[in-house]
Amino acid sequence: MASAIDADEQRALKDVAAKLAAERYAPRAEEWDRERTAFPHEERRYLGELGLLGIALPERHGGGGAPLQHALTVIEELAKECRPAAFQVFESNTGPAQVVARLGSEEQRERFLPPIISGEATLAVAISEPDAGSAATDMKTKAVVEGDKVVVNGSKRWISNGGEADHYLVYARMNDEPGSKAIGAVIVEADRPGVSFGERERLMGFRGIPSADIRFDDVEVPAENLVLGPGRFRELFGAFSIERLGNATMSLALGQAALDRTKRYVQERDQFGKPLVEFQNVQMTLADMLLQVEAARLLIQRAAAGVGEHLPNSLEVSLAKCTANEMAKRVTDLAMQLHGGNGYTEEFGLERLHRDSHGWALAGGTPAMQRIRIVSEMLGRSFDQRR
C-alpha cells in the first residue's frame, strides 16, 4: 500500500471530484433522496471507469495504489453534493474491500477486488444484528467450517447497501468460545441459496443508500470465502478503523457543505437594511462553525496520515470520528438556523444535510461508543460494560 502523498495529484483529484459532483450528481441528488432511489448501477460503473473506486486499493488488482488520503479527498468532494455517489467511493476504498485487500488471501483479492474496482460488483459489510449493535461481540450469527465449505446461519441488521450489494463480508461466530474469541469473517454472495432480505428500511436520512436486514438459512459457501478465522478479532476491527475514517470524512463533507452554503447566504441575504453577516451574532455563529469543521478536518488528517502498510491508530480514529460526527450535526443545525425559514425547506438542501448527519453518527460506532474507546485507548485498559 502506498503511503507517500503527492500533493499535486491530490489537488487534481479534488478538482475532478468537485466538478463531477457539481455537474453530474448535484442536479439529481435531491430527486434520488426524495424518491429513495438507489445509486444506479451504470453510474457506479462510470465511477469505476474514472478509477475512483480503486484509488486506495492495490495496483496489481486494478486499483490506483494511492494513499488513503487521496480517496478521502474524493469522498469529501462527492459527499458535499451527493452522498449516494460518495458512498460508492467510500465502500470500495475504505469499506470491506480494504479488509479483503489487507487481510484476505491472494486468491480472494484476485477474485473479489477487480470487479469492485471496476464497479461491476459491490461488497458490503454485515456486522450488526437485531440484538447486537454497539455490543458487537454479542452477535449470534454462526459460520461453521464443514470440510470444504462454510455454513452460515443467522441474521444481520442495519446493513448499508443491504439487498443491493452483490457480496457481503459477514462477521460471525465460528466456534463456542466466549466474546470476541470466536468471531471471524466470511464472504457470502447475495445469490447463494438461503440468503434472503427484509424490506428496505425507511430511514430519516441515507435515502439513496439502501438498508435492509439479511437472513442466512443454512447458506453454504466454499471454504475459500473464509477471510479470517476466529481469534483475530482485533485485526478485523483494526481494518474496520479505515471505514471509520471514511465515515468521519462523510461527516466532514456535510459540515463543510453547510458552512459553504451559509457563508454565501449570510452575505447575500438582507435583513433590517443590511446583510445578515453584518450582525455580530451571525459572525460568532460562523466562527464557531468554522472552528468545528477545521478541528474535525485536522483530526481526520492526522489519523489518515498513519495509514499505509500499517492500520491506523485506533485512538486517533476514534477522536476523529467522534469529533466529525458531532460537528456535522451541530454545524448543519446552525446552518439551518442562519437560513431561517429557508433552512427548513427542501429547496435549500440543508435539511437533507442535517438528516444525513445523524445517520453517519450512528453508523460504524456511535459517539458514545467512541468515547468509551477513547478512554480505553487513553488509559490502556478495557472496560466491561456488562457489570
C-alpha positions as CSV (number, residue, x, y, z in Angstrom):
1,M,0.0,0.0,0.0
2,A,1.3,3.4,-0.9
3,S,1.9,6.0,1.8
4,A,3.6,8.9,0.2
5,I,1.2,11.8,-0.6
6,D,1.5,13.5,-4.0
7,A,0.1,17.0,-3.3
8,D,-0.4,17.8,-6.9
9,E,-2.2,14.5,-7.6
10,Q,-4.4,15.1,-4.6
11,R,-5.4,18.6,-5.8
12,A,-6.1,17.2,-9.2
13,L,-8.3,14.5,-7.8
14,K,-10.1,17.1,-5.6
15,D,-10.8,19.3,-8.7
16,V,-12.1,16.3,-10.7
17,A,-14.3,15.1,-7.9
18,A,-15.7,18.6,-7.2
19,K,-16.5,19.1,-10.9
20,L,-18.1,15.6,-11.1
21,A,-20.2,16.3,-8.0
22,A,-21.4,19.7,-9.2
23,E,-22.1,18.9,-12.8
24,R,-23.2,15.2,-12.8
25,Y,-24.6,14.4,-9.3
26,A,-25.8,17.7,-7.7
27,P,-28.7,18.1,-10.2
28,R,-30.0,14.6,-9.4
29,A,-29.2,14.3,-5.7
30,E,-32.4,15.9,-4.4
31,E,-34.6,13.6,-6.6
32,W,-32.7,10.5,-5.6
33,D,-33.2,11.5,-1.9
34,R,-36.9,12.3,-2.4
35,E,-37.6,9.1,-4.3
36,R,-35.3,6.9,-2.2
37,T,-33.5,5.8,-5.3
38,A,-30.6,3.5,-5.0
39,F,-27.5,4.7,-6.9
40,P,-27.8,3.5,-10.5
41,H,-25.6,0.6,-11.5
42,E,-24.5,2.4,-14.7
43,E,-23.3,5.4,-12.6
44,R,-21.3,3.1,-10.3
45,R,-19.6,1.6,-13.4
46,Y,-18.9,5.1,-14.6
47,L,-17.1,5.9,-11.3
48,G,-15.2,2.7,-11.9
49,E,-14.2,3.8,-15.3
50,L,-12.9,7.0,-13.8
51,G,-10.7,5.0,-11.5
52,L,-12.4,6.4,-8.4
53,L,-13.5,3.0,-6.9
54,G,-9.9,1.7,-6.5
55,I,-7.9,4.8,-5.6
56,A,-6.5,3.2,-2.4
57,L,-6.6,-0.4,-3.5
58,P,-3.6,-2.4,-4.9
59,E,-2.4,-1.6,-8.4
60,R,-1.9,-5.3,-9.2
61,H,-5.7,-5.8,-8.9
62,G,-6.6,-2.8,-11.0
63,G,-6.5,-0.1,-8.2
64,G,-4.6,3.1,-8.0
65,G,-2.3,2.1,-5.1
66,A,-2.6,5.7,-3.9
67,P,-2.6,6.8,-0.2
68,L,-5.9,6.7,1.7
69,Q,-5.9,10.5,1.9
70,H,-6.5,10.7,-1.9
71,A,-9.6,8.5,-1.6
72,L,-10.8,10.6,1.4
73,T,-10.4,13.8,-0.7
74,V,-12.7,12.3,-3.4
75,I,-15.2,11.1,-0.8
76,E,-15.5,14.6,0.7
77,E,-16.0,16.4,-2.6
78,L,-18.7,14.0,-3.8
79,A,-20.4,13.9,-0.4
80,K,-20.8,17.7,-0.4
81,E,-23.4,17.3,-3.1
82,C,-24.5,13.6,-3.3
83,R,-23.9,11.1,-0.5
84,P,-25.1,8.1,-2.6
85,A,-22.3,8.8,-5.1
86,A,-19.7,9.3,-2.4
87,F,-20.9,6.1,-0.7
88,Q,-19.7,4.1,-3.7
89,V,-16.1,5.5,-3.3
90,F,-16.4,5.1,0.5
91,E,-17.5,1.5,0.3
92,S,-14.8,0.4,-2.1
93,N,-11.8,2.4,-0.8
94,T,-12.5,2.5,3.0
95,G,-15.1,-0.3,3.5
96,P,-14.9,-4.1,3.5
97,A,-12.8,-4.2,0.3
98,Q,-10.0,-2.9,2.4
99,V,-10.4,-5.8,4.8
100,V,-10.0,-8.2,1.8
101,A,-7.1,-6.2,0.4
102,R,-5.2,-6.2,3.8
103,L,-6.3,-9.4,5.5
104,G,-7.7,-11.7,2.7
105,S,-5.8,-14.4,0.8
106,E,-4.3,-13.6,-2.6
107,E,-6.9,-15.8,-4.2
108,Q,-9.7,-13.7,-2.6
109,R,-8.1,-10.5,-3.7
110,E,-7.8,-11.7,-7.3
111,R,-11.4,-12.9,-7.2
112,F,-13.2,-10.0,-5.5
113,L,-11.2,-6.8,-5.9
114,P,-11.1,-6.3,-9.7
115,P,-15.0,-6.3,-10.1
116,I,-15.3,-4.0,-7.1
117,I,-12.7,-1.6,-8.6
118,S,-14.4,-1.6,-12.0
119,G,-17.9,-1.0,-10.5
120,E,-19.2,-4.3,-11.7
121,A,-19.8,-5.6,-8.2
122,T,-20.1,-4.3,-4.6
123,L,-19.1,-5.7,-1.3
124,A,-21.0,-4.6,1.9
125,V,-20.1,-5.4,5.5
126,A,-22.6,-7.2,7.8
127,I,-21.8,-6.8,11.5
128,S,-24.8,-5.6,13.5
129,E,-27.7,-7.8,14.5
130,P,-31.1,-7.3,16.0
131,D,-29.6,-7.8,19.5
132,A,-26.0,-6.9,18.8
133,G,-25.3,-3.3,17.7
134,S,-22.8,-1.4,19.8
135,A,-22.2,-4.7,21.7
136,A,-20.9,-6.4,18.5
137,T,-19.4,-9.3,20.4
138,D,-22.9,-10.3,21.4
139,M,-23.5,-11.4,17.8
140,K,-25.2,-14.8,17.3
141,T,-24.8,-15.4,13.6
142,K,-22.7,-18.6,13.1
143,A,-20.3,-19.6,10.3
144,V,-19.2,-23.1,10.8
145,V,-16.4,-24.8,8.7
146,E,-17.5,-28.2,7.5
147,G,-14.9,-29.7,5.3
148,D,-14.5,-27.7,2.1
149,K,-17.4,-25.4,2.9
150,V,-18.6,-22.8,5.5
151,V,-22.3,-23.0,6.6
152,V,-23.8,-19.7,7.7
153,N,-26.9,-19.2,9.9
154,G,-28.3,-16.1,11.5
155,S,-29.4,-12.6,10.7
156,K,-27.9,-9.1,10.3
157,R,-29.4,-5.7,10.6
158,W,-28.6,-2.1,9.7
159,I,-26.6,-3.2,6.6
160,S,-25.8,-0.3,4.4
161,N,-26.4,-1.4,0.8
162,G,-28.3,-4.4,2.2
163,G,-30.3,-6.0,-0.5
164,E,-28.3,-4.1,-3.2
165,A,-24.8,-5.4,-2.8
166,D,-23.5,-8.4,-4.7
167,H,-21.4,-9.8,-1.8
168,Y,-21.3,-9.4,2.0
169,L,-18.4,-9.6,4.4
170,V,-20.2,-11.3,7.3
171,Y,-18.8,-11.2,10.8
172,A,-19.9,-14.3,12.6
173,R,-19.2,-16.7,15.5
174,M,-17.1,-19.7,14.3
175,N,-16.9,-21.7,17.5
176,D,-18.3,-21.7,21.1
177,E,-15.5,-19.5,22.6
178,P,-16.9,-16.6,24.5
179,G,-16.9,-12.9,23.4
180,S,-14.6,-11.9,20.6
181,K,-12.5,-15.1,20.6
182,A,-15.0,-16.9,18.3
183,I,-15.5,-14.1,15.8
184,G,-14.2,-14.4,12.2
185,A,-15.4,-13.1,8.8
186,V,-16.6,-14.9,5.6
187,I,-17.7,-13.5,2.3
188,V,-21.2,-14.6,1.3
189,E,-22.5,-14.0,-2.2
190,A,-26.0,-12.4,-2.3
191,D,-27.3,-15.1,-4.7
192,R,-26.4,-18.1,-2.6
193,P,-29.4,-20.3,-1.7
194,G,-30.6,-19.5,1.8
195,V,-29.8,-15.8,1.6
196,S,-32.9,-13.6,1.9
197,F,-33.5,-9.9,2.6
198,G,-36.1,-7.9,4.6
199,E,-38.0,-4.9,3.5
200,R,-35.9,-1.8,2.7
201,E,-35.7,0.4,5.8
202,R,-37.3,3.9,5.6
203,L,-34.6,5.9,7.2
204,M,-34.6,9.6,8.2
205,G,-31.6,10.1,6.0
206,F,-29.4,7.9,3.9
207,R,-32.3,7.7,1.4
208,G,-30.2,6.9,-1.6
209,I,-28.3,4.2,0.3
210,P,-30.4,1.1,0.7
211,S,-30.5,-0.6,4.1
212,A,-32.2,-4.0,4.8
213,D,-32.0,-7.0,7.1
214,I,-30.3,-10.1,5.8
215,R,-31.2,-13.7,6.8
216,F,-28.9,-16.7,6.3
217,D,-30.5,-20.1,6.5
218,D,-28.0,-22.9,6.1
219,V,-26.1,-20.9,3.5
220,E,-23.2,-22.8,2.1
221,V,-20.1,-21.0,0.7
222,P,-16.7,-22.5,-0.3
223,A,-14.1,-22.6,2.4
224,E,-12.0,-20.3,0.1
225,N,-14.5,-17.5,1.1
226,L,-13.3,-17.5,4.7
227,V,-11.3,-14.3,5.1
228,L,-10.3,-14.6,8.8
229,G,-11.0,-17.4,11.2
230,P,-11.6,-17.0,15.0
231,G,-9.0,-15.4,17.3
232,R,-8.2,-12.4,15.0
233,F,-11.0,-10.1,16.1
234,R,-8.5,-7.3,16.8
235,E,-7.2,-7.4,13.2
236,L,-10.8,-7.3,11.9
237,F,-11.7,-4.3,13.8
238,G,-8.4,-2.7,13.2
239,A,-9.2,-2.8,9.5
240,F,-12.7,-1.5,10.3
241,S,-10.9,1.6,11.6
242,I,-10.3,2.6,8.0
243,E,-14.0,2.5,7.4
244,R,-14.5,4.8,10.4
245,L,-12.1,7.3,8.7
246,G,-14.4,7.2,5.6
247,N,-17.4,7.7,7.9
248,A,-15.7,10.7,9.5
249,T,-15.0,12.2,6.1
250,M,-18.6,11.9,5.1
251,S,-19.5,13.9,8.2
252,L,-16.7,16.4,7.4
253,A,-18.3,16.9,3.9
254,L,-21.7,17.6,5.5
255,G,-20.3,20.2,7.8
256,Q,-18.2,21.8,5.1
257,A,-21.1,21.9,2.7
258,A,-23.3,23.5,5.3
259,L,-20.6,26.1,6.1
260,D,-20.0,26.9,2.4
261,R,-23.7,27.4,1.7
262,T,-24.1,29.5,4.8
263,K,-21.2,31.8,4.0
264,R,-22.8,32.6,0.7
265,Y,-26.3,33.1,2.2
266,V,-25.4,35.5,5.0
267,Q,-23.6,37.8,2.6
268,E,-26.5,37.8,0.1
269,R,-29.5,37.9,2.4
270,D,-30.5,41.3,3.8
271,Q,-32.5,41.9,6.9
272,F,-33.1,45.3,8.7
273,G,-31.4,47.0,5.8
274,K,-28.1,45.2,5.8
275,P,-26.6,41.8,5.0
276,L,-27.0,39.2,7.7
277,V,-23.2,38.8,8.1
278,E,-23.1,42.4,9.5
279,F,-24.8,41.2,12.7
280,Q,-22.4,40.2,15.4
281,N,-24.4,37.1,16.4
282,V,-24.1,35.8,12.9
283,Q,-20.4,36.4,12.9
284,M,-20.0,34.5,16.2
285,T,-22.0,31.6,14.8
286,L,-20.0,31.5,11.6
287,A,-16.8,31.5,13.6
288,D,-18.0,28.5,15.7
289,M,-19.0,26.6,12.6
290,L,-15.5,27.1,11.0
291,L,-13.7,26.2,14.3
292,Q,-15.7,22.9,14.5
293,V,-15.2,22.0,10.8
294,E,-11.4,22.6,10.9
295,A,-11.0,20.8,14.1
296,A,-12.6,17.7,12.6
297,R,-10.6,18.1,9.4
298,L,-7.2,18.2,11.2
299,L,-8.1,15.1,13.4
300,I,-9.1,13.2,10.3
301,Q,-5.9,14.2,8.5
302,R,-3.7,13.1,11.5
303,A,-5.4,9.7,11.7
304,A,-5.3,9.1,8.0
305,A,-1.6,10.1,7.8
306,G,-0.7,6.9,9.7
307,V,-2.3,4.6,7.2
308,G,-0.1,2.8,4.8
309,E,1.2,-0.7,5.2
310,H,0.0,-0.4,8.8
311,L,-3.5,0.1,10.1
312,P,-4.5,3.5,11.6
313,N,-4.1,4.3,15.3
314,S,-7.4,3.4,16.9
315,L,-7.3,6.3,19.4
316,E,-6.7,8.9,16.6
317,V,-9.5,7.3,14.6
318,S,-12.0,7.4,17.5
319,L,-11.1,11.1,18.2
320,A,-11.6,12.0,14.5
321,K,-14.9,10.1,14.1
322,C,-16.5,11.3,17.3
323,T,-15.5,14.9,16.6
324,A,-16.6,14.8,13.0
325,N,-19.9,13.1,13.7
326,E,-20.9,15.6,16.3
327,M,-19.6,18.5,14.3
328,A,-21.8,17.6,11.4
329,K,-24.9,17.5,13.5
330,R,-24.1,20.9,15.1
331,V,-22.9,22.7,12.1
332,T,-25.8,21.6,9.8
333,D,-28.2,22.7,12.6
334,L,-26.6,26.1,12.9
335,A,-26.7,26.5,9.1
336,M,-30.4,25.8,9.2
337,Q,-30.8,28.5,11.9
338,L,-28.9,31.1,10.0
339,H,-31.0,30.4,6.9
340,G,-34.2,31.0,9.0
341,G,-37.3,29.7,7.3
342,N,-35.4,28.9,4.1
343,G,-33.3,26.5,6.1
344,Y,-36.3,24.5,6.9
345,T,-37.3,24.0,3.3
346,E,-36.2,21.2,1.0
347,E,-35.2,23.8,-1.6
348,F,-32.0,24.9,0.1
349,G,-30.9,21.3,0.8
350,L,-29.8,22.0,4.4
351,E,-32.4,19.7,6.0
352,R,-31.0,16.9,3.8
353,L,-27.5,17.6,5.1
354,H,-28.8,17.5,8.7
355,R,-30.8,14.3,8.2
356,D,-27.8,12.5,6.8
357,S,-25.5,13.9,9.6
358,H,-27.4,11.8,12.1
359,G,-27.0,8.7,10.1
360,W,-23.2,8.9,9.9
361,A,-23.1,9.5,13.6
362,L,-24.9,6.2,14.2
363,A,-23.1,4.2,11.7
364,G,-19.8,2.5,12.5
365,G,-19.9,3.2,16.2
366,T,-21.8,6.0,17.9
367,P,-20.2,9.0,19.5
368,A,-21.0,7.4,22.9
369,M,-19.2,4.2,22.0
370,Q,-16.3,6.2,20.5
371,R,-15.9,8.0,23.8
372,I,-15.6,4.6,25.6
373,R,-12.9,3.6,23.1
374,I,-11.1,6.9,23.6
375,V,-10.9,6.4,27.3
376,S,-9.9,2.8,26.9
377,E,-7.1,3.7,24.5
378,M,-6.0,6.6,26.5
379,L,-5.7,4.6,29.7
380,G,-4.5,1.4,28.0
381,R,-7.2,-0.8,29.6
382,S,-10.7,-2.2,28.6
383,F,-14.0,-1.7,30.5
384,D,-16.6,-4.4,30.9
385,Q,-20.0,-2.7,30.1
386,R,-21.9,-5.7,31.4
387,R,-21.0,-5.2,35.1
